Amino acid sequence: MAYLRSVNVGLPKVKDWAGIGRTSIDKRPATGPVAVELLGLAGDQVSDTAHHGGPDQAVSAYAREDIDFWEGEIGRTIRDGQFGENLTTEGLDLNEAEVGSRWRIGSAELEIALTRTPCNDFKGWMGESGYDNTAWVKRFAAAQRPGPYLRVLTPGTVTSGDEIHVVHVPGHGVTVRTMFLALTLRQDLLPELLRVPGLAEKARRRAEENALRMGSATGA
């Protein structure tokens, strides 16, 4: 059974290592039901709205299985929510899930829209939390365990312990990991993203720009 281990929220805090001087990456488990709204969870607020938030990045998820992997890598215990995720899941491979898959959790329905990509704020946060903060962006990319961002199709409420019901898998085969590689290390995979119905604008723009470049290079 796949379920929510933890629902995590956080408000902006002033940090000198944050790119814009404040960050909301410090997310802590909420108690009781949490409202899921079109732009995110109640009690959670995006700091850097230029790069985060919006309908296609309303809610972030990370699997406990991937946190366990990082515990093995760094030899330290890592709590749920430490990676800045809103939803800590268990029992579901988030990185092999197809983009566009839909989940029903509690009374809310969510859809995988984008992959997360690590930033320097994450490096700073890990350092402040007492972990080795060396080259986290590169390490995260190499591990290919990014986790997804979710858009909210049906607002509702979620609670730690809720079962995750996978109610739709689109069947195109483009996974969260595929999208992550296409947007970071493997531009040759960008055309694959255009197979995704309702592709998030950020990813579509990258894929279409790449197609124009390739067309110009070949004289097409």
N, C-alpha and C positions, 0 to 999 in steps of 0.2 A: 504494500500500500504506500502511495506517495502522500505526504502530508507536510503541513507547515510546522517546522520546529519553533520558529520565532517570527514575530512581526516587529520590525525595528523602525524607529523614527528618530529624527534629529532636526534641530533648528540651527541656524547659522551661528558660528562662533568665530571670534577674531583670532587669527593665527598668522604669525609673521611669515610662515613658510607657504601659506596658501597663495595661489596665483593672483587673486584679487584682494587678498588681505583677510578674507573670511571663508569659511567652509562649513558644509553640513555633513561631512563624511562620518562624524562621530555619531553613530546611530545606536540607540539602546532599545532593548526589548520593551514593548508596551504590554500592559496588563489589560485583559478584557478585550471586548470587540473593538476593532478599529475601522472607521469609515473609509471606504475606498471611493475616492471622487475622480472625476475625469482627468484631473491633472496631478493626482497623487493621493497619498494617505493623509488623513487628518493628523495634525501634529507633526508633520514633516514639511520641510521647506527647502527649496533649492537656493543655493547661494549664487552660483555662477550660471545665470540664466542664458548666457551666450553659448554655452557648451552643454548644458544639462537642462532637463525638464522639458515641458511641452507634452502634447498628447502621445508622441511616440517614445517618450522616455519618462512616462508617468510613474512607473514602479520598477524597481530593480530587484533581481532575484539572484541568489547564489546558493549552490548546493552544499549541504554539510559534507558530502563526499569529497568535494573539491577543497573545502577547508581542511578536512582530514589529510588530504594530499599535502597541503602546505605545512601542516603540523609536522609531517614526516620530513619535509624538506628543511625546515628551520629548527626542528627539535624543541619546539615550544608549544604549549597549549594556546589555542586561538578560540576565542568565544564567538558565538553567533552574533552577527552584526558588525564584527570587526572590519570586514571588507567593505563596509558602507552599504550593504544590501538592505533593502526594505523587507524582503521575504527570504528567510533561510529555510530551504526545503530539504526533504530527505526522501529517498526512494525513487528519484527521477533523474535521469541523465540530462541535465539542462543543455549541455554543449552539443549533444547529438539530437536534440529536439529540433524539429523543422520550424523555420521562421513562418509565422502565420498560424502555428498551432494555438488552439484555444483551451483555456483551463477554466473550470468552474471551481471556485474556492469560496466557501461560505455562501453568501448571496450575491457575490460579484462574479463577473466573467471577464477574463483578461486574455490578451492575445500577444504572443511573442512578436515584437516589432523590430528590434535592433539588438545588436551585440554591444556589450560594454567594452570599452577600451581603457586601459589604465592611463593615469595621468600623474604628473609630478606631485599633486596634492596627496595622492595615495602614498607615494614615497615618504612625504613629510609626515603623514599621519602614522605610518608604521614606525618611523623613527621616534616620534613623540611617545608612542605606545610601548617603547622599549624593545622593539624588534630590530633585527638587522635590516637597514633600509638601503642596502647597496643594490643599485641597478634594478629596482622593482619593475620598472616599465619593461625592460628587456626580459626579465625573468618571467613576467606575466605573459608576454608575447610568446616566449619559447615554450611555455607549458601548455598553451592553447586551451586554457580553462577559464574563459572570460565571463560566462554567465550572460543572461539576456536582460534587456529592458522590455517592459510590457506596456501595451496600451490598454486602457480600460474600455471595454465594450459595454458593460453593464455595471454601473455603480452599485455598491452594496456594503457589506461589512465582512471582515475576516477576523479570525481569532486563532491564536497559536493552538495547534492540535487539529485544525480543520484538515479534512482530506482534500487532496488535489485530484479533481476529476478531469482527465484529458477528454474533451468533448469533440474535438475536431483536429485532424492532422491533414494538411492540404495535399500531401503526396508528391510534391515536386522534388523532394530530396535535398533541398538547400537548407543546411543546418545552421545553428548558431555558430558552430566552429567554422563552417565554410564562409559565412559572412565575416567573421573576425579575420580570417586569413585574407580574404579579398580586400578588406579595408586597411590591412596593415602590412602583411608580408608577401602576398601573392596577388599582384594586380591582374595576373592572367585569369584569375577566378572572377573578376568583376562582371563579365558577361553572364555568369550563372545567376547573379542577383536579379537580373531582369526577368527571370522566370517566376518570380514571387509576385502573386497578385496582391495589390494594395501595398507594394513595397514602400517603406518609410522614405520620405523625401530626401533625407540626408544621404541614404544609401543609393537611391535612384539617381540623384545628381552626380555622385561619384561614378556610378556605372555608365551613365550617359556621356559624361565628359570623357571617360576612358574610350568609349566607342567612337566618339568624334576624333580623338587623337589617333586611334588606330586606323580609322578611315582616311585621315589626312596623310598618315605615314605610308599607306599602301596606295594612295592616289584614288581611292574608291569614291 
